[in-house]
Every structure is written in C-alpha cells, then in structure tokens.
Amino acid sequence: MTDLLYWQALNRAMHIELAEDDSVFTLGEDVALYGGTYRVTEGLLAKYGEWRVRDTPISENSFTGLGVGAAMLGLRPVVEIMTINFALLAMDAIVNMAAKIPFMSGGQFPMPLTIRMPGGIARQLGAQHSQRLEVMFMNVPGLRIVVPSTPQDAYWQLRQAIRSDDPILVLEHELLYFQKGVVDETAIAPPLHQAQIRRAGRDLTCITYSRMSTVAQEAAAVLASEGIEMEVIDLRSLSPIDWESCVQSVSRTHHCLIVEEDCRFAGTGAEFCATLQEFCFYQLDAPIQRVAALDLPTPFNGALEAATIPAKENVVQAARKLMGLNQGVSQ
Amino acid sequence: MDSNLMQAMLRDMLRARAFEEAAAQGYAQGQIAGFLHLYPGEEAVAVGVLHAAEPGDYVVSTYREHVHALVRGISARSIMAELHGKKTGVSSGMGGSMHLFDRERRFLGGYAIVGETFPIALGAGYAVGYRKLPEAVICFFGDGAVNQGTFHETLNMAALWKLPILFVCENNHYQIGTEIHRHSAVVDVYRRACAYGIPAEQEDGMDVLAVYAAAQRALHRVRSGDGPQFLELTTYRYRGHSMSDPGSYRPEAEVKAYEAADPIAAAIHEVSLQYPSQSELAAAGHDCIRQFFDRCCQDGHIDDAALQRLQSEVQSEIDDAVQFAIQSPQPTMEDAQAAFTQNRRFETLV
C-alpha cells in the first residue's frame, strides 16, 4: 500500500502492463520523449523503446485508427489522446471503426484497444479545452467507458482495460491527476464496471462519477452535520452501467439525486434518470433530481467557469430540497 | 510468363466478372438489398496485385471489395451469402456487401467510410513492423479517398516509421459522380506519395500483367525493409458507383472506349491465339490490347476450347454460390448478440 497521485497510479499501471505483456504498446502526442503532458507515460520510453512507446504526429484520427488496426492483429494498443476535446478529430476511428469492427466481422476480430483521454473542466482552459463529451460515446454500442475517480481505481481500471478484448475508453479527469490516494497493488480489483459506494447513507442516494464523486462526498459531509445521511455511489463506469447497485440503494433510501459535471440537456444524468425511474418508480418518494452543469460553453473567466459546473453547495442545496419536499420541512 | 499463373489470373478475372454480374442480377431481383458497389472493369487491379501477394500478407479494402475477397481465397459461397445477409456469410450476416472480413485469410475488412483503409493498414503495418515479420500489408483505396485527411496522415506516419505497407490506388477517375479533374488539384495521384518520400509509380490498371509486375516489384521492396511503396493503377468501372447510380454523368463515348480496353478481354487475348483479329484490335485503338495480342501471338497458353471449359466452370461456381446464398438460413437476434459479446465472454463486467 502506497500513497500515489492519480497520474502516478496510471503511470504505475502502464509500467506493469508493458512489462508483463509484450503485445502492449502506447502511442500519442508527446507520450515518449516528453513523458506525457500529465506525466502518465513518464519513464516508459527509456525502459521499453520507441516501438512500444511512440510519439506521434498531430494526426488524431489516423493514430487512433492505427490502434484499431494494430489491435486487429493482436497487439494491445494504449492510445493517448491528449485531451478528450481532440477526440472529436478521431471520432471516425473510435465510432465507425473500433466500435463496429468486432461486430461487423461477425465476432471474428477482437478489439483490445484502450484509449486514454483527460477531460472535464480544469482551470480556465477556455471553452474548447473544457468539455465533458462522455455522453457522446455512451450512445455508441460497442464502446465501453470507465471514469476512475481515485488513484486506486485509476490503477485498477487502466490495467483491466488494457487486458480486455473490447475497445475501452478511459476518461481521466484533469483536476484529479494531482489528487493523492492509497493504492494497494496486492488487493483484488472489483469488476471493471462495478459501481462503488463511497459513503453509506440511509436518507438519499447520490449517483455520480469521476470528479463529481469527490464533490458529492464533500457535500455528504455537510449534510451529515445537518442530520441528512446521503449515500454516494460512484458509478466508475458509464458503459455499461451497474444498475443493480443503483437500484439497491434507491430502494433503501427512496430518494435519488444525480450529480454530473456534463451539461444538463441530454447529459449522462438524463440516461440515469430515465432508466432508474423504469426500475424503481414505485420505490421513490420524490421525483429524481439532477444537479448538472449549465448548458453553456465554458467561459474563460474563472468565477464564471466555476459557476458553470456543480459545486458542493449546489449538491447540498439540491439534497435538502429533495428531502424537504418529501418530509414537508421548510427550507 | 508462367502458363499456370496466366491461367490462374484469367480464371480469377472471369470469376470476378461472373460474381459481380450475378450480384447485380440478385440485386435487380430483390434478393440482395442495401448498397451494392460493383467492380466490373477494374478486375486487372485486384487480380494483378493479389496474385503478387503472399498468403501471410494482410489486405485492407474498401466498400467495393467483393473481388478482392474472392481473389484472396474467400469462397464465392460465403461472400454471396454475406451479400444476402445470411448466417453463412463470411461476416455472419452482420457486415454485408461493404464489410467482408476474414480473419483466417488475413482479410482485414471492407470499409464504407472513404479513407478508413489508411489507418487500418497503418496499424497492421505497425504491428508487423514491431514484430519484425516478413509480411506486407496491402491497402486498397480509390482516387476519391486521397483527399481525406487520413491519406496524408497515414502516408506521413508510414514513411516516418518505414512500415511495410503497399498503398494501391484504384484510380477509376470518379468519386461517385465527380470526375478527378473536378476533385483533385493534382490528378496524378502517385505524385502525392512523393511528397512523403514514398516511392510511387503509375501503371496501366487495365493491363493485368503490368499490374502484376508492378505489384511484385513493390512488394519485394516492402519485404526488403524499404518502407512503404505506392502504386497508382489507372482503371475504369463500367457500372455506376453503386446499383442505385445510373452513372449518367459519364459520356457514353468514354465508357465505350474503356470497355474496348476491357482487361478481361485483354487477358483472353493474352492466352488465346484466335481472338480477336488484328483489325478488331486496331479498331479498339488501345495500346495495351495490341501489346497483349502481340505477346499472345508469340506464345499461346490456352486454346479456345480450354477457354470455353474455364468459362463454364466459373459460371457453375457462381451459380452454386447464388443457390447456396438463397438457401442459407437467416441469422437470429441471438446470433447478433453473440457476435456483439464474443470478445467479452470471459470477463465479468459488473
């Protein structure tokens, strides 16, 4: 057990997978000599050489497609797209190729492709570099999407993704790279797409993922001091989603609050909400509520940027309102 | 030229033509649905290139790929069944005409988004290069694909890392209905490869022997570690872009002129002493036919009777494939789910 930063945990996972399986290789912009813009691939080039740690030109669609073609021949590529915003240039490789080939070939070709990309809103990077595009990939059958929120999950989920024969997107959050946490390399990892209860609670269920999981936990601490016990479920995966864990929790608490960093309109929360009301409408004491980002390109101005996405206070308020409506307590 | 090879190439060209005409008929009769892009006119390209390839090589193709698959050794039955969407199809009925895949024969698929064959070939070439294997990757594409970003991105990376890829441009001069002069500032496609330092040549894609020789040379260089090579093969499709395209944008005289240079007719001339006559060739006015005829006068490989036997054998094979396709069962939704979850069958997801 060691304390590692999120990027260090990912780096550790890369080292181990490269060492254990010579069919694993990584490529992307500045991953080799420079060591990766968030240091995730630091030290790999010296150890594994240029065929396995490859700097690419700025050609997202074709180097992601390179990963697709190499995976068809049995290699296990780990493609780093410098930020999720650039993945829009690689949508053809991801959506039309990686997600389709295993199926269109009648199951003949596995697709052991991992695509890592940082995303989310960081600190004043401007509208083009502050996007949460996970929902675009969720609507594509054939892709699997994981969203680690802790160094331990980053370590586990990246390793599991590399070992899978399906194409998996690992969405890393830019503000989590320098968060520290315990990483136990000897512990047995939970299944890749299983949700985890980060904080138990009897009054309401908060369903969330990625960095918002930490925001929700901070809000839960505030709520606890007011006597409201909020259970925080970190989904860890956006495709597939562990509905069973969500339904079990909501059936106990009878209240559901969704906290998401992406835009509210047609966001991830819309899917959570629609499916959960199908599963547990009669268990609910109040309508499912969403706390989401504004439907607005991210402003550069720091204060406005912060006001665009959910903060601890927004979650606390929404939880109070959800409980208050039910219990008839005045706000 | 080796007599067996000549006859094998002739047989494949006849198979290719008969297969596509049978597919067109199946489409007209409503047996085949969806998009159907046919190859007649371009047979010399697929046959010449793929006869120069080794079984260990990988092939990446476009949505006009029935003939590449057929010449690569995938059975006419399983290709025809795929066109019919049947369970016995090479892609189990999940791919269709534009998505033929065969892992065993290293056929890495037909791709229906123009320009996708480049990155697939790039990845296959990367894998072969990393493993230092003696294999080559053959990447087919049309003249319309060379204006996609992936063309330039891929040529750059393939050259940068000296990957074992043979790029084969089937230049039929049209991207659907837009003629090459109207879609490309530089109409000699091979010259674009030179910009990336990739050795490139332009060959007559209507002359199967020229194609074969050029592909052999290029593949030899690929296998020698010289990095990617590039062939532009000028050719012509007799039919429209797909079965839903009447091809009315092309002048009749142009279609006729190319039909006169039919590569199948040319190959027959190569091996038949009797046909066509000197005056017929002169009337056709295409140098490659005269060249073929001159050669076939010098050494004959096949006589008229043998040619007729060959044609009838080929027709039986294709008729059988059509019957097989029609009689094959439809895939079920369980088959679709099985194809979808095939690669996660040993995993616990949640």
Interface residues (C-beta under 8 A of the other chain):
Chain A: F25 W51 R52 R54 T56 P57 S59 N61 S62 F63 T64 G65 L66 G67 V68 G69 A70 A71 M72 L73 G74 L75 P77 D92 A93 N96 M97 I101 P102 F103 M104 S105 G106 G107 Q108 F109 P110 M111 P141 G142 S164 D165 D166 P191 L192 H193 Q194 A195 P240 D242 E244
Chain B: Y58 V60 G89 V90 S91 S92 G93 M94 G95 H99 F101 D102 R103 L108 G109 Y111 I113 E116 F118 P119 I120 A121 L122 G123 A124 G125 Y126 A127 V128 G129 Y130 G149 T150 E153 T154 N156 M157 L160 W161 A336 A338 A339 F340 Q342 N343 R344 E347 T348 L349 V350
